[in-house]
Amino acid sequence: MPRSVRPERRHALSDLSACAGVDGCANGWVVATVSGIEIVTAITDVLDRDLAVIGIDMPMGLPNGELRRCEPEARRYLSPRGSTIFPTPARACLDAHSYLDACALSFDVSGKKISKQSWAIMPKIAEIDRVITANDSERIIEVHPECAFLTMNDGRRLPSKHTLEGLTIRAALIQREFGPVDTRARGAKADDVLDAYAALWSTRRFHLGTHMVMPAGEPQFDERGLPMRIIV
């Protein structure tokens, strides 16, 4: 069941300790705050805390056959590395019991099957979707670490995070923003930790009102009233 609606935000804009960035990992979720890194097993372990804004690297606002306009915009922004933006599965796929089942459900509503990458993150998409409502949209936001890193790097393209060079550049960017950070965490890879900090960076910008929104222009919402957007 969705959580009860939170009270009005009580945190001052200068209170960046009230922000968290979250990325999925093998053991659950990596949570980055100005205090450091933590691994939690359930997303509610973060959402139920007294935090002003929580940025999560996971789709929120699920399509029902229509295109999420934030995704092609983000792919263009990241070009030629736009493939790091996976197409978000249709809401109907939340009921799937297998990859083949998800492909069939997706094809019924959109005429397209879903990717293996999208299927792999379906449990985490469903975990978030079960507990958020449209009333959470100013507190729980969708972010994308690669968009954050590109923006942090003044628009200069980065090598893949799966290379030593790519990890080194991302670690340097995070250190510039947050000071020295420890990328070691049981149950999470170094790139998961860096992605959580990149999510925190975008979350902090949203909290301060200095962020960028994809798609530009008219907002887009899903059938539950959840915004289909990426915050950078």
Salt bridges, closest charged atoms under 4 A:
ASP15 OD2 - HIS11 ND1 3.45
GLU38 OE2 - ARG49 NH2 2.96
ASP48 OD1 - ARG3 NE 3.49
ASP48 OD1 - ARG6 NH2 3.21
ASP50 OD1 - ARG10 NH2 2.77
ASP50 OD1 - HIS11 NE2 3.21
GLU71 OE2 - ARG68 NE 2.83
GLU71 OE1 - ARG75 NH2 3.82
ASP129 OD2 - ARG91 NH1 2.66
ASP129 OD1 - ARG224 NH1 2.99
ASP136 OD1 - ARG3 NH2 3.16
GLU138 OE2 - ARG229 NH1 3.86
GLU142 OE2 - ARG68 NH2 2.73
GLU146 OE1 - ARG81 NH1 2.90
GLU146 OE1 - ARG170 NH2 2.77
ASP154 OD2 - ARG156 NH1 3.73
GLU177 OE2 - ARG176 NH2 3.14
GLU177 OE1 - ARG204 NH2 2.92
ASP182 OD1 - ARG184 NE 2.96
ASP191 OD2 - LYS161 NZ 3.52
ASP195 OD2 - LYS161 NZ 2.68
ASP222 OD2 - ARG91 NH2 2.67
GLU223 OE2 - ARG91 NE 3.40
